[in-house]
Amino acid sequence: MNILLNSCMVMLLYMNFFVCNNSECESREQTGENSTQDSLVIIAGKLDKAFNTHNVSGFFELFPAIFSQFELLYGYDDKKGEGILYKKYQDHIGFLCDNGNISEKDKLNKLINIGVDGRWDADAVAMLQKCTLDLIKNNVQASVKILNGLSKSETMKFWAYLFDGPHPNDKENTKSFNNLKQSVEKIDSNQAMLMEQAFKKISVE
């Protein structure tokens, strides 16, 4: 009997510790959201300061390394509205992509990493997507080397992002894909095959 009572007491304590009522859960979620927003505001402020002072290395280090953070800072959401730096996306992305003081290898690593979990959208995402495509066209061998270090799933997701759009089968996009595929195939036929699989997937979705 005592063992049973003790077991019940332990279970109740466990439940009280890990289970919260609705108001408590909502409060914790709100606190988490506020904390994330505060962090983004700080990052946005530092990014803008680095841009305004032409601090190239500082700007590059602060620039998002994952798609979700990039989207929160520079994207536009139909429900939530503009990201903190949405109005400055053209200046900031241009500063990153056109800056000769950042090595092509460093740019490739960062932009490919962003693209792994990326998905097409207008404005900032579309501009970064084009920047990534242009960079890869000019650095095919280095790009293939980086992509070969990723898993098959990550590589497929990246290629799908790179050629995704409102009309992935349009003439210009298909031409761009075919030209890059030919260049990649000369270096790594397996990587070209993954490209083709990813492109077929977005073409039928």
Protein Blocks (a to p, Z undefined) as FASTA:
>chain_A
ZZmmmmmmmmmmmmmmmpccfklmmmmmmmmmmmmmmmmmmmmmmmmmmmmnopaklmmm
mpcfbfklmmmmmmccfklopafklmmmmmmmmmmmmmmkbcfklmmmmmmmmmmmgccd
ehjlmmmmmmmmmmmmmmmmlmmmmmmmpcfklmmmmmmmmmgcfblmbmklmmmmmmmm
mmmmmmommlmmmmmmmmmmmmmZZ
